[in-house]
Structures are given as C-alpha cells and as structure tokens.
Amino acid sequence: MITRRITMENKRYTKRKWMILLSLFAGATCCRAFVPQAPPWKASRQERTTTVRYVTASSSSRPQSLWKPIAVKSRNRRSKKKDEGRWLRAQDVEVRMLRTLEAMQNLVNHDGEKDSLELPPLFPSVRECNEALATFGDFDFLRALRLFVKMRKAASLAHPCKTQKRMAWNVPAPTLVTYSTLMSRAVHVGRPNVALRLWSLMKLQPEFFSNPRETIATTVLVPDVKAANILMNAHAKLANVDEVFDLMRQMKYGNGTDVPATRPNIVTFNTLLHACQKAGDLDAALQAKEQLDESGIVPDARTFTSLIATVARKASQASGRNDPSPAFGFLNEMKSRNIRPNGMTYSALIDACGRCRRPDLALQGLRIMLRQKAAERGEGLLPNEVGAWTAAIDACGKAGRIQTARRLFGFMIRFGVRPNTITCGCLTDCLLKNGRTAETLEVLRYMKRQGIVPTEVMYTSLMTSAEKLVKIENQTPLDEDTLENDSTKAIEVYTELMRSLMKPKYGTDSDSLLVKVFLVFQEMKAVGATPDLACYNALLRACARAGDFNMGKDVLQRIRNDGLHPNDTSWRELIRAAAKTRQSNLAESIWSTACEYRGDDDEPPLWQPSPESFGALASAYLIHASFTENVEEKKQLYKKVITMYKDVAIGTQDRRLHLIDREALEENPRSMLLVLQAIVGLAELTDNPKILRDLAASIVQLDCFASKGAAPLPHFINDNGAASRALQISRSWLASQASMS
C-alpha cells in the first residue's frame, strides 16, 4: 500500500510537471528547439557578430521576432574554447542529474530493501546546477527549463526516500540563485511572462519569506536586491508601471509579499525609469527621478538616457506630445552633473526630435554630439554612435528632407561610423516612400558590398515598389523620353533583390537560398515583369551556390526560350553548378556547348571565355580530383588544368582558349592559384617533378602573388587550406632554386 501510494504521488507530480511546463510556455510555440548536433558556439558569422544596440529606427525598418537570441559580441578563439568548456560541463551536470534522478525513482518504486539495490550516483551540487542553468539559458532556454524541472522533481522525491526508505539524499533543490538565473535568461530571450511565472512558482514554495511557516526552516527564500531588480525588469519589459512602483514601495517600506525591505541601488531606479519609457509615461519618470534624488544615489548616463527616451511619447502634464524641449533640458542637466553623454544618449535625444517632426532640432542634437567629440580629442567613436546617426537619418526622412538624409548617410561614413542594417533600412524606407527607387538600389548595392544583410521588411518594401513599377510600365508605353527620365525599371529592382539574397555566405543554407531566389523570380513573373539576362544570371548563380545542376540547365533553357543569348556569366555559373556535382565531365560538356553556341545558324559562335570561366572549369577538375581515390584519374585531372594554362599561353584554338587574354589570366589570383594547386598536386604524384617545379616557381613570381606587388594577396588564400599549402610549397621551390643558383 505504501509503494502504491508513492507511485500515485509520482504520477500526480508528473502531471503537475507538465502543467508547469505548459503554463510557462503558453503562447511560446515559436521558440527554437535545441539541436544537440549543432552546438550553439558553432553558429553562423552573422549570429556570432550580433551586438547590443540601441534601436531608434521605426518599426517598419526592422523585422519582429518572438524569439530574440541573447546578444553577444564577436567571439575569438579563446572565448570559443571557454564556451565549449561551459557547454561540456553543463552537459555533464545534466547527465549526472538524469542518472541520479532515475536511480532515485527506482529506489522509491522498489518493493525490496534499500540494501538490495546498488549505491546510486550522487547528485550534482546546487552550484553546479545553477552554472548549467546559466549556460543552457545563454544558448537554449528550453533546455535550461527542463533541467530546472528535474531539480524540482528531485526535491519532491527527497522526502519519500527519507521517510519510507530511510535514505537521505543531498538533493540540489532550487534556491534563490536558481530562480534568479532562469528569470534573467527569460527576460534576455524576450519572454518576460515566463520570468513572472517563475517568480510565482518561487512564491508558492513553503520556504519563501512571506509564506507562514509552522516550524523554523533551515533555508528561507529571501529575495535580495538583485532578484528584486530582475523581477522589476520583467515588469518593465511589459510596461507594467504600477507593478514596478509597487515593488519599489515594498523595497523602501517592507510589508510586501514579493520582496522584503531592502535598499534600492542605481540599477533599481534605472529599471524603474525603463518601465516608464516603455509605457511612455513622462510624469511617472519624473516621479521616479524625484525618488532617485531623495535617495542620494548618484545617477549615471543610463538614467538620463531613459529619461530622454521617455520624452514626446504621450501627452503629459510636464510637456506636450510634440515638445522635445524636456529632452534638451535633461541633456543640459546631465552635463552639469559631469555625466558624459554617450551615443545612446544622443540617439534617444535625436529620436525624440524625430517623433515631434522636428528635423532641425534633430540635426542640432547631432551637431552637439559632434562638438563633444571634437572637444574630446583622441577619444574615438562614442559607444553606439551609429544609433545617433540612424535617428537623424530617420528624423529627416520622416519629415521629407530626403536629400539631407542622403547627405547624412555619406557624412557618417566619412566620420568613420559604419552604417548598420537599421541605418540602411531607415534610408531605404524614406526613399521608397518618395518613389526614389534608383537611389534605393544604390543603398542596396552598398549593403551588398559591405556585407550588411537586409531585413525581411526591406525586401518586402522593395518588392512592393517593384510591383508598382511593373504596373506603371505595363500601363504606360516606354518611349525614348521615358527611358531617359526614369532609368530604374522593375526588373532592375528584382535583379538586385536576388543578388542581395546571395551575398551572405555564412549562416545561409544553399538550398533555402535557392528557394528564396526562385520565390522572388516567381513573384516577378506573377506581377507581369519580363525577366532579362541579368535576372536569369542571378538565378544561375543561385543554382551554382546550391549545386543544383539540373535546375541550372532549366534556367538556361528558359533563356533560350525567351529569345535571349547566354553570356560569359551565364556559362560560368552553370559550369560552377556542374563543379559542385563532383563530375568534371558535366563541366566539360557545358564548356563544349558554350563553344558551339550560335545565336543564329549563320552567325559565328558568340561566347568569348574569360579568366573567370577558366577558373570555373579548373575548379571543376580540382574538386573532382579531391574526391577521387584513383591515382591515375587524379593525374589526368591535374594535367587537364595545366594543359588549359599552356593552351592559353601558347594561343591554341582548341576549346576557344586562345580568346582568353594571357595577361588578364595571370593578373587573376584566384584562377592562377588553381593552376598552382594542380601543379603541386601532380608534382607529388610524379617521380620526376623538376619541370613542374620550374613552372610553379615561374607562376609564383607573378604580381598577383607578390606580397609587395601592385595587387595585394587575396583574402581567400588564407581561407582555403589547399590553396595556401600550394602557394607555400611553390614559394619554397622558388627559394630552393634561388639558393642553388
């Protein structure tokens, strides 16, 4: 009967556990699932380089997401190893917890004596569990919650083990640090409601300080000022001003049910001001500032930044909704107290002016920041200075001062401030609203050159603009005057969209990239736009990135069906797609087809291969050679690359290689590096490699490989291990020749 009762209690606890999980994640079905095969530190470059920033752009210029990953700075090798160590320790704690908890459950459900069982392993300590929770919370919050549920279950089974089996366990019961750690991570990932539910669970514990206790407990959960600040921050994210002020009252006077009487610190008041900013309540913010002054705590830059950011959000007794003067008053008071404003402060100031439709005051705030920088010589950029420039561009764009917004975009680059995605989004937003599609494409090309990934909202805005252009072009006949006055066409917008989709090479799956590019193409066809050759070449490039040779052949057939003629870019991208299949014969067949292609039956062949096309075919041979295990086949593939280079140098008309300019080829480091790889690979498989070594020594002396030559060493050499090795070996051969002579 006792065992049956314990089993029923376990079943009821399991039911409560799932109810807790469901209550914690009600409405959070969009959260990411943990993938154990892909550790979080092996994320893409874009995820690793995410930085905390002060967002000042309008909501139309940035995507909304229910799940916001914790923002971390760029990781170097040392921090990456540190993360790996943290993750391995957390996994070890999780395994030990599972193993010990399973042994504990078997002990509770076992009908025999405890002596007949093996000694179970020990639980990890509470400190180890808290560290594991912090690690999992930084990368996968769901996994942290699962570990937390196991800690609670172990604590619930400790009493039956002690009373029924007379075995005491050192169980890692959740402590105040446990709840605080989980709550802080929940707030960071954008789930403040989960943090509040965790606090409610902690309040239900008999050890919580405000709950009545029949006996004196050995451990009492008494929230400290850090836990109170975390709870206040959760309410602040939800703009619960009344709850935040109530927590402040409990901290000052006591007699509360959430936190005991404790002295607030500057973080407490800044969190209170942050709640007022979220709610846009300037009167409440001034009341919080008055309490801060009475407490004697010295404010900091974050204090005044939150005050400035609260201005002009709602009408209040202190000022009107369109009155930015209190923001400048806070800035002057900040300087009078010798508190240095930073980029976030000026960002909030200029953003307040933008909300009031006062671009003149926004530019005045920007000038104040520049004067401060000029006075502080040698200080460099202010922290988050890009936010101030972004806010100024956004303020001018909303007020219709497009030329000023464009000039600011150019000035910030001259001042050494690099625009980010939000900056470009604000500029493109105002340009598109005023029908300046050509200038928008210039910004998009700048983003592509700088590696800035456009947002989904920006893509949607550009596609909407392109759709409007298609309707105008279909309704209005295009004459010569129209072509001269409006040089931007809808097809150019769609082409730039597809090109920008293919720019980020890190953290982008090739298959999903191909789907996105073809979705843009289908949308273009659906609205009635006629694709040109540049648009089709963008499709071929996506096929080459994904390695989809069959899809590339279909695109080539579409080019012919539309009456267009493939150019060198078309054939080159199709050869690259064939190279991804590791079948060099497919690349050879495409090269032969390109050589024989004629626009009409009476015309000569149209294709004139370039050094880049030479590199595409050479890359196909080398990729095939790297995956084959047949030595003779490797030799033949290497020889084909070397023969191609010799045919270009001699001017052999075979396969139209004589049309490739030798000087242009030898100035192309990527193509010549492929030739070096083939020479080094063949030399290692040959008994008498002297001729090959002499050839490699002559190639390595070209200007494209000279460290002090006109062309610097290409960056991709260091990224490619085989290429770097071939270059080093060739240089060693050259050095040995020089020493012998």
N, C-alpha and C positions, 0 to 999 in steps of 0.2 A: 504493500500500500504506500509505503514511504517512497519507494522508487517510482511508482506510478504518479504520485503527486509531483515529484521533482520533474518527471518527464512532461507533465501537463504545464508546469511552470515554464519549462524551456520552450514549449510550443507557444505559450502566451507571449513570452519575451520575443520570440522570432516574429510574431505578428506585430508586436509593438515596434520592433526594429524597422520593419518595412513601412509601418505607418510614419515613423520618424523620417525615413528617407523620402517618402512621398511628400510629406509636409515640407521638408527642406527644399525640395526641388519642384514644387508646384509651379508650373509655368516656365520651367527651365529646360524644356525638351530640346532646345537648340544648342546645348553645351557640347563641347568636343568630347569624344571618347578617347580614353588613353590607349595608345598603341605601343605595346611593350617592345616591338621590333624596331621602333624608331625613337631612341632616347631624345629627350627634348633639347639637349645641348647640340644635337646634330641637326639643327633647324636650318632653314634657308638663310642666305645672307640678309634678305630683307627683314626677316624676323629677328635676326641677331643684332641688327643695327637700329632697331626701334629705340627711340629716345623719348624721354618725358618732355612734353612741350605744352605751352600754354595755348590753347586753341582760341583763336579770335575770329576765325572765318565764320561765315554764315552756314547754317545747316545744309544749304544746298550745295556746298562745295566739299563735303566730306561724307563718306558712307557711314551709315548707322549699323552697329553690330550689337547683338545681345551679349556676346562673349568677348570681353576685352582682355587680351593677354597682358600679363604684367610687363611693364616697360622696363627694359634693361639696356644698359649701354653695350657698345660693341665689345665682344669677348675676345681676349687674346688667348694665347696658348695656355698660359698659367691659370687663368680663370676657368678655362675649359676643363683642365685637369681637376681643378677644385670642384667644379660641378659634377664631374664624373665620380669623384670620391664621395661627394654628398649623396649622389643618387645610389651608388652601390651600398653605402651604409644604410640608407633608408630602405632599400630592398631587403637587406639582411634583417633589419628590425621587423619588417613586415612578415618575412618567412618565419622568423622565430615566434612572432605573435600568433600566426596561424597554427604552427605546430604545437605550441604550448596550449593554445585555446582548445584545439582538438583533443589533446590529452586530458585537459580539464573536463571537457564534456563527457569523454569516455569514463572518467572517474565518477562523475555524478550519476551517470546512467548505468554504472556497473553494479550487478547484484552481489558480487562477492566482496571479500575484504580488500582493503587497500593494499595489504601485503602481497596479494597475488598479482598485482599489477607492476609493470616496470616503473622505475622512477621517471617521472615526466621531466622534460627540459624546463629550464627556468624562463620566466617572462623577461622581456627586456625592461629596463628601468623606465620610470616615467620621463626622465630627462631624455633618454634615447628616443622614446616615442614622440616627445614634443619636437625633437630635432627632425625626425622623419616626417612629422606632420608639416613642419615648415618647408622641408624640401619638396614633398609632394604638392603642397599648396602653391609653391612657386611655379610648378610646371603642370600639374594635373590636380585640380581641386577635387574632382570626384574621387580620386584615389585616396586623397587625404581624408575625405569624409568616411570612406569605407574603413580605413584604419581607426578612425575615431569611434565608429560603431562597434568595432571589435574590442576596443578598450572598455567601452560601456558594458558590453556583454560579459567580459572577463570580470569586471567589478560586480556584476549582478550574480555571477556564479560563485564568487568567493565565499559568500555566507553559507550556501548549501554544502560546500566542500568542508567548511569548518565545523558545521553543526552535525551533519549526517555522516561524513567520512572521517571527521576529526583530523583533517589535514589543513594546515594554514598555508596560504599562498601569498607571496609578495606580488599582489596584482597592481599593474600600472593604472590605477583609477584616474580619470580625468581631473586635472587640477585647474586652477585659475589660469595658469600659463597655457594649458591645453586649449581652453575656450578662447583665450585672447589671441592665440596664434591662428586658430581657424577663422575667427571673426575678422582679423586683419587681412587674411588672404581672401576671404569672401568679398570684402569691400574692394580690394585691389582688382579682382576679376569682374567687378561690376555687378555683384549680387548682394547689395546691402540688406535685402529682405532675408536672405539666408543668415546673415550675421545677426539680425534681430531674433530670428527663430532659435539660433544657437544660444543667445543670451536668455531667452525664455526657458530653454532646457536647463541651463545652469541654475536659474531661479527656482526650478522645481526640485532641485537636489535638497535633501534634508540638511546638508552642511552649509547651505547658503546663509549668509549672516542675518538676513531679515526674516527667515523662517523660524517659528517657535520650535524649541528642542526640549524634549523631556530630560535628556541627560546631557552632560557636557561632552561635546565631541572633541576628539583629538585633533581633527583637522576641520577648519572652518573656511569656507569660500568667502573671502572678504575682498571685493574689488578695490584695486589701488587706482592711482590717478591715471596710469597707462591704460588699464582696462576701461576706465570711465571715458577716456579720450577716444578709444576705439568704438565704444558704444555711441558716443556723441557723433563720431564721424559717420557711422552708419545712418543715423538720423539725418545728418547734414546732407548726405548724398540724395536723400529722398525729400529734402527741403522741408523737414518737419521742425519748423522754428519753435513751436510751443513745447515740443518734447525736449528740444535741446536746452531751452531756457529752464525747463523743469529740472533737468539733470544738473544744470549749473546751480539752481537753488538747493538741491539736495547736497551738492558738494560743499556749499557755503554754510548751510544751516543744519544739515543732517535730517534725521527723522524721515528718511526716504526708503523706498522699497527696492531701488535699483543699486544705488551706490551710497556708501556711508559718508560722513563728513570728512572731507579731505581738501587740502589746499590746491586750488587750480593753478596751472602753470601757463606759460605763453602758448603752448600747443592747444590747451583747452580753449582759450579765448580766440585763437585763430580758427579753430574748428567751429566755434560759435559764429564768428563772422562769415565763415564759408557757408554755413547754413542760411544766413541772411542773404548772401549773394545768390545762392541757388533759388531762393524764394523771391529775390528782387525787392526785399523789404529794407529800404534805406533807414526808416525810422528805427526798426529793430537793430540795425547795425550801429546806429549812433548810440542806442541804449547800451549795446554790448561794449562799445568804445568807452562810454562813461564808466561802466563797471571796471574795465581794464585800468583806467586812470586812477580809480579809487583804490584798486588793489595794490598799486605801487609797482606792478610788473612793467618792465621796460618793453615797449612794442618793438617789432622788427619790421623788415621790408615786407614780409608776407602779410602782416597786419594791415598795412596801408594799401597793399595791392588788393586785398579783398575788399577794403572799403571803397577804393576807386572803382573796382569792378561792379559794385552794387549800384553805382550812380546811374540814373536815367533808365532804369529798367521798368519801374512802375511809378505812377504819381504818388507822392508822399507829402507829408506836412513840411518836411525840410526843404524840398525843392520840387519843381515840376518834372514831368516825364521827359521833356526835351530840354532840360537845363543841365549842361555839363560843368557848370561853374564849381559845384562842390568837389568834383574830381581834381581840378586845379588847386582848390583850397587844401585838399588832403596832401597833394604833392608838395605844396609850399610848407605845410606843417611837418611833413616828413623830412624835408631838407633842413628846417630849423632845428630839428632834434638830432641832426648829424647822422641820419639814416640814409645810406646810399641807395637811390633807386636803381633797379636792375631792368633788364629787358622785359620781364613780365609786368613790372610796374607801368612802364611806358606803353606796353601792349594794352593793358587794361584802360589806361588813360585815353589812348587814341581810339580804342574800341567804343568807349563811352561817347566820344565825339561823333563817331560814325553812326551810333544809334540815334543821335539827335540830328542827323543830317547836317552836320557842321564840318565839312571837309577843311575849311580854313583853320578851325581850331585843331583838327587832327594833324594838319601839317605843322601847326605851331608846336604841338606836342612832340612831333618828330624832330623839329629844329632844336627844341630844348634838350632832347636826348643827344643830338649830335654836338651841341655846345658842351654838354657834360663830358662826352668822350674826348673832345678837343682839350678840355681843361685837364683831364686825367690822361696825360700823355704816357704812352707805354703800357697802358692797361689792356689794350686789345679790345676784342669784342665783348659787349656786355652779355651776361647769361641770358639766353633765349631772346637775343636781339632780333632774330628773324621774325618773331611774333609782332614786334612793333612795326616793322616794315609791312608785314602782311596786313595788319589792321589798317595802316594808312592807305594801302592799295585798295582794300575793301571799302573804306570810307569814301574814297574818291570815286570808285566805280559805282557805288550805290547812288551817289549824288550826280552821276552823269558826267563827271570830269574824266573822260576816258584817256585823253592824251596825258593828263597828269599821272594817272595810274600807270600808263606805259612808261613814262619817264622815271617814275619811282622804281619800277622793276629793273630798269637799266642802271639807275644810280646805286641800288643796293648791291649789285654785282661789283660795281666799281669800288664800293666801300668795303669789299671783302666779305659780304654777307651772302651766303648761298641760299637761294630760294628753295623751299621745300614743296611738298605736294599741295599743301593748303595754300601757299602763296600763288602757285600756278593755277590752282582751282579758282581762287578769287578773281584773278585777272581774266581767265577764260570765261568765267561766269558773266562778268560785266561786258566783255567783248561780244559774246554770243547774244546777250540781251539787246545789244545795239547793232546787231547784224554785221559785225566785223569778223567774218569767217576767215579771211585771209590772214589777219593778224593772230587769230586763234590758232591757226595751223603753225604759225611761226613759234608760238609758245609751246605747242605740242612737239615740234621738232627740237626745240631747246631741251625739253624734258627728256626726249629720246637720247640726245647727245650726252646729257648729264646723268643718265641712268635713273631718273625720277619716274616712278611708276604712277600713272594717272589713276584717279579713283573711279569707281563704278559710276558715280554721279556725273563725272566729267564725260565719260563715254556716252552715257545716256543723253546728256545735253548736246554733244556733238552729233549723235545720230539723229536727234530731233531736228537740229539745224540742217543737217544734210537732207532730211526728208522734206523740209520746207523748200530747200533749194531745188530738189527734184521736181516738186510741183510747179515751181516758178519756171524752171527750164522747159517743162513739158507744155505749159500754157503759153509761154512767150517764145516766138521764133527767134533763134540766135542769129543775128546779123553781125557784120563786122564791127559796128559801133558798140553793140552789146558786149562783144568779146573784148574790146579794148577797155570799156568802162569797168567791167567786172571780171577779173581774171580768175576768180575762185569758182570752181564748179563742184557739184555734189560728189562727183566721182573722186575728186582730189581729197575730200574730207574722208570718204570711206577708205581710200587707199592709205591715208595717214593713220587712220584708226587701226587698220590691220597691221601696219608696220610697227606702230607703238605697242601693240599687243605682243609682238615677238621680241621686243627689246630686252626685257628682263630675262637673263639666262639662269638665274639662281632662284630656287624655290618654286619653279614653274614646271609642271608636268607637261611633257611634249604632246601627249595625246589630248589633254584638256585644252592646251593652247591651240591645237589644230581645230578642235570643236569650236572654240570661241571665234577663231578667224573665219571659219566657214559660216558661223551664225551671222556675223557681220555681212558676209557676202550674200547670204540668203535674204537678209533684211534689205540689202541694197537692191537685189533683184525684185523683191516683193513690191517696193515702192515705185518701181519703173525706171531705175537708173541703168544705163548701159555701161558695163564694165569695159575698161580699156586695158592695154597691155600691162601697164604698171600695176593695176589691180590684180591681174592674173599672176604676175610675177610675185606679188605678195602672197598669194595662195601657194605658189610653188615653193616659196621659201618656208612657209609653214609646213608643207609636206616634207621638205628636206630636214627641218628640225625634228619632226616626228618620225622620220624614216619610213614614211608611207609611200612607197614607190608606185603602187597601183593607183593611188589617188592622184599622184603627180602626173601619171600618164593620162588620166581622165581630164585633168586640168589642161594639159597640152592639147588634147583633142578638142576641148571647148574653145581654145584659142583659134584653132584652125576652123572650127565650125562658124565662129563669129567673123571670119574673114581677116583675122589678124595674123601677123607673121612673128614667130618667136624670135627674140633677140639673144644676145650672148648671155644675159642674166637668166633668161628662161631655160636655156640649155644647161647652164652651170648649176642652177638649183636642182634640176632634175637629175643631173649626174651626182650631186651630193646626196639626194634621196636614195639613189641606187647604191651609193657607197655605204649607207647605213645598213643595207641588207647583207653586207659582207660578201657580195658576189660581184667581183670586178668585171665579169663578162657582161653584166647588165649595164654597167657604166660604159664599157667599150661599145656596146650596141647603141646607146644613146649618142655617143660621140660620132659614130659612123652615120647615124641617122641625121645628125646635125650637119655633117659634112656634105651629105647628099641632098639636103632640103633645098627646094627651089620655090620661089613664090609662084611662078608660072612655069609651064613646061619649057618655054623658050628662054627663060632667064637663067643666068648662071647661079651657082649656089650663093646664098645670101650670108651665111654665117662666117664671121671672122673671129676665131677664138682669141681670147685674151689671156694674160698671165694668170688671172684668177681661175679661168676654166682649166688651164694647165694644172693648177694646184688641186682643183676638184678631182680630176682624173687620177693624178698622182696619189691623192689621199685615198681614193678607192682602192688602188693597188696595195698601199701600205696597210690599210685596215684589213684587207683580205689576208695579207701576209702575216699580220699579227695574230690571226685566229686559226691559221692552218698549222698542222703539225708535220706536214710533208716538207722535208728539207729542199727537195728539188723544186717543188712548187714555190717555196719561198724565194729561191734563187731566181726563178723565172719572173716572178712579180717584181723583185728588186731590179732586175735587168730591164724590165719594161720602163720603169721610171727613168733609169739612167739613159736608155735609148731615146726616150722622149726629149730629154735635155740635149743630147747630142744632135738630134734631128733639128731642134730649134737653132742650135749654134751653127750647124752646117747649112741650114736652109733647105732641108729635104722637103719635098712637096707631099710626102706621104701623110695622109690624115690632116692636111692643111696646116701642119705645124710651121710651115715656112711663113705663114701670115702673122705669127707671134713675134713681136719685136724683142730681140735678144736683150737689148739694154733695159727695156721695161721689165722683162722677166728677172734679170739679175738685180734689179732695184726692188723687187718684191721679196721681202724677207720670208714671208710665210711659204711661198712656193719653193724658194731655194732651200729652205730648211727641210722640206720634204725630200728634195733631191739628196741632201746630206744624209738624211735618215736611211735612204735606200743604199747609198754608197757604203755607209758604216755597216749596215745590216749584211750586205753582200760580202764585204771585206772579212767579216767574222766567220763567214761560211766558206771562204776561199783559201786555198793553200798558199797562193802567191798573190797577196793583195797590194803589191807595190804600185801598180798602175792606179788602182782605186785610191790609194793613199795620196798619190800625187794630185789626182783630180780633186779630192776633198780639200787638200791644202790650198789649191788654187781658188776653190769656191769660198773658203772661209776668209780669204783676203778681200772679198768684195766689201764695198762701202756699207751695204745693208747689215753686215755683221761686225763692222768696226765699232769698238766702244767709243772712239773719239771721232768717228766719221760724221758725215753730214746727216745721216739717219741714225737716230738712237736705237739701241737694242729694243726689239719689240717686247711688250709685256708678256705675250703668250708663251715666250720661250721658257720662262720660269714656271709657268703653269703646266707645261707639258713635260713630263719626265723623260720620255723617249727623245724629244727634240733637244732638250737641254743636254742629255747624255751625248747625242750625236755631235752637237756643237763642241762640247768639251773634248771629245775624242779627236775631232778634226783639228782643233787647235793644238792638241798635244802632238799630232803628226806634223803639223807645221813647225812647231818648236823643235822637234827632233831633226827635221830637215835643216833648219837654220843652224843647229848646233853641229851637225855633221859637215856642213859647208864652211 
